[in-house]
Structure formats: C-alpha cells, structure tokens
Amino acid sequence: MTARRRRAAPPLSWATLKACFLALPGVVEGSSHGTPAFRVGKKLLARLREDGENLVLRVSFEERETPRRAVAKWDAESR
C-alpha cells in the first residue's frame, strides 16, 4: 500500500488574508517595518515580510516551542 501525498494548499491572496484579519474584533490595518500589518490595540498580530511573499505572525512563547501545536490550531479553526 502506498502512502498518499498531500497536495500543497494554494497560497492565499493578500485580499483574502486582509478580509480574514479585519473580520476579527479589534483588528486594525496599519504598517510595520514599512510593510502592511494588522494590530490589536498596540500589539502586532501579523505583517507582510519585506520579501512580499511571506507573513510574520505573532505567537506566544509556548507556541514557538511547539510549532506543531500552532499549526494544529490553525487547521482546526479553519474548517
């Protein structure tokens, strides 16, 4: 029996990400390091990296130590 390969999900457009972030309560659009960003109050939530292709996300210390947990949360919430 052969293992199934997962197909990579297509990249999300900036317009889709923007709509998702702005749908969250208290999120406002701004800039950080000269790139588009989203904040909640004065805290950075996410920003576009300088390369224009990658997203920087704010995560807690615990999630940095266990990156699979952060991915699992994202998958569960996106369904």
Phi, psi and omega in degrees: 000132181265150179282142176281140175262135176282136174279139178294137177291143178294148180296147178279147177280159178298323180298321178292314178299317180300314180298319179295312181296316183289345176283344179281144182294134175082000182275133176234152179268143178200215177219157177209130183054033178076012180236159177301142183213165177232137181230155169241112188063232179262003183266133177290131176261312180197155175210158175280134178290165181298335180287349178076004183240340185242153182249135175262124180246141175277129176227157179286166179302318181298320180289331175294326180285334180229077185300332180296326179298318180295319179294319180297320178298314181300314180298317182294322183281338184275353182275000000 
